[in-house]
Amino acid sequence: MSKLNLQSDNNKIKIRRVVFFFHIIFWLVLFSLTFNYTLEEVDIIESVLVSLYTILVSSIPFYLNYFYFSKYLFEKQNFFVYFLQVALVLAVPLAIVNFTEYSEWLIEEGSYSQSLDLILNLTFLIMISNLIKGTEVWLSNRQREAQIEKEKIQVELNFLKAQINPHFLFNSLNNIYSLAYSGNKKAPEMISKLSKILRYMIYDCKENRMPIVKEIEAINNLIDLQLLKIGNDRHIDIYTEGIERGMLISPSLMITLVENSFKHGDLDVNEKGWINISCIVEDKNFLFEVSNSYNQKNDSKDEMQGIGLENVRRQLKINYPDKHEFFVEQNETEFKVVLKIELD
């Protein structure tokens, strides 16, 4: 069972508990009022019996409306059928009271007053029944809407991740193909590094949160993969501070930004090219910066450019609403992205 389905079931259980609580409170209040009223005329035992009998009789129209009639009011919205059913519920006891052989036994003097009281009591029961049922329907609809929204967000998030992974995979496979085609002995090692990265992105990134240390490990594998292609003498610095194993972050954000710096930087064509990566955590505030040497003339404007950054922006809006900052700084020689997150 998925986490979304499990959460939905838990929410349904909570709604049932709330509604059950409303039912108990109402019947306890009715019992208490009836008991105190009849206690003035009869003893305690008889008062308890009368109160229980009142609840038993009252529960008939109450739950007829709750389980059957209210469907026409809240679900089918057929008001004519609903009010017709309610009218029958009111008419039957009135007929018994006023037009049967039991009328003289049930009604003392002032049958009009007694009939009016009966109508008011039944109307009150039906109103309370509708109030509790309406609350249940409202809570269920809110829960259902929230669940649909979460599922939509999850689908969108999965789609964003699916966009990133093929993008990275295609770039890496092109690099490996070039090395293999030229007979470079680094190709097998690149395949090994690539498999570790893909294992992380395909399996580990399924979770909504991932240990920061695992993401950094994937970044190191990515750097090793790129260095196998362009050489080990290039300037790549990675600095970390304040990171502990229990700290979590949404997966694939950092590695996407690092991969973007390789793709659009000039490290592979500029012997003095560089990439600086900084990852700092302080008081649950996460700061991640990636800067790289940049030459706008060498940055090919292919159709895939920009997918990574846009996906990061969208994922941040989904996973860290109002808890993140993300901006890009760019000039003729340097490209820099800065990510700030308030960790959970």
Buried (B, 14 or more C-beta within 10 A) or exposed (E): EEEEEEBBEEBBEEBEEEBEEBBEEBBEEBBEEBBEEBBEEEEEEEBBEBBEEBBEEBBEBBBBBBEEBBBBBBEEEEEEBBEEBBEEBBEEBBEBBBEEEEBEEBBEEEBEEBBEEBBEBBBEBBEBBBEBBEBBBEBBEEBEEEBEEBBEBBEEBEEBBEBBBEBBBEBBEEBBEEBBEEEBEBBEBBBEBBEBBBEBBEEBBEEBEBBBBBBBBBBBBBBBBBBBBBEEEBBBEBEBEBBEEEBBBBBBBBBBBBBBBBBBBBBBEBEEBBBBBBBBBEEEEBBBBBBBBBBEEEBEEEEBEEBBBEBBEBBBEBBBEEEBEBEEEEEEEBBBBBBBBEBE
